[in-house]
């Protein structure tokens, strides 16, 4: 107690106390009847002054009163009472502060629990996320932005499409920052310049050709250096910049599957012109370097012509390949986009030995297990191809010869081009969600092929041997169900007077230069359908044998 009184008597200690604490120490001492008049009118005594005042001695009495209790003297009573009251006020203030803090903590806990309970019942506010940028390398004939409009990745991220050709972009790739693309595109006479970081790339253009100014392999390397994922992968696109390199992968399939399942056409590779001395048989097709759309291909009939073309290869300074010329009946193309398969037959009309040159008649044919094996085997090249096509030649000897594989830069043909573009869109969205978000989204549909309907309840399937040896049966769509496919032919006769009449669907043959037939619109009678069938066949045969 004495220690506390000494501490409280220190003026510096009292001055440092917060406002409101121990205010009663500074209140005046209550007057005492036993004190003198000077002490009753003096200013409030400090603890130090109070300590120096001697205790009052009461006057002697005849009957002395009992001794007061300790601490009840007039000198010590004011100081002790003031100290105790101050100490009790401090304790009360501390208790009040603790109570306020406990109440605030309980209130915050209750608010958090209420927010958690309400959050589980009410959906959170949508978060605005930065859109993912898709770089589409293609010409301006196809506006890919309209196919991705309104599409989102996993329902959260919008897709921003930036489309340009290889010749309109430049880039810089970094280890940590990725690939920054600079794009300069002319749209409607206006030059559009943009810079962005690509998150995904779709390549629909050839990355390399021996035509001057069409070597864009450095851009493919830059995109791959920046870690930009793509469909197909940039690794496969770079490998497709050399056709003999791709053909070497087909040779591996030829040896693993066998010539019956994978009938690959023979080919000879010459790294330069010095080894082009002779060839086993004629005629042969000489392919110079890496080119597309029938460019760089020459048909050689004899040894003299072969020596002449050798000099041209020497001037070109490139490699060359030779393969036996196949007297073709028609060309076959089997394409795969994700899980969707289509097969086409192309017959030359102009008489050119290149079926893709001049006029040709294009028809969609039935997809067989044999064709599916070809394209599925080639789709495993270079880590996997999401989009690819296999080209083959059906010779007049009845055999098939596989000659080429195409990647995502393959042209879309036939009357289902819009459908193919939609399939590519869905495929790219699925790949972007898988690579960028780690979300595995199911394919939009299962494996879709077409078997022609042969009428009645007869089976629509065809064995691979039948499809390989004979002309493929024509079908309307290789992405429709077997009940929607059809095979043109004579109109079946009714089995009885009460038999139901059927209005057959007719095939639409499409030419690369013009369309020979048109699809029937509306419901036709048997006589009208038969007349239309005969008219279409006459036009087709007249065009086939006109030359």
Protein Blocks (a to p, Z undefined) as FASTA:
>chain_A
ZZmmmmmmpmklmmmpcehiaklmmpccdddfkbcfklmmmccddfklmmmpccdddddd
fbdcddddehiafklmmmmmmmmmmmmmmmmmmmmmmmmmmmmmmmmmmmmmmmmmmmmm
pccdddddddddddddddfkbcfklmmgoiaehhlaccddddddfklgccdddfklopad
dddddeehiacddddddfbdcdfbdfbdfbehiacklmmmmmmmnopacdddfklmmmmm
pfklmmmmmmmmmmmnopklmccddddddfblklmmbcfbdcddddehjaeehiaiacdf
bfmlmmmmmmmmmmnopacddddddddfbdcddddehjaccddddddfklpablkgcjdd
dddddddfklmmmmmmmmmgghiafbdcddddddfkopacdfbdcdfkbccedjklmmmm
mmmmmmmmmmmmmmmnopacddfbdcddddddeehjbdfbdcfklmmmmccdddfbfkbc
fklgccdddddddfbfkbccddddddddddfkbcfbdcdedjddfklmmmmmmmmmmmmm
mmmmmZZ
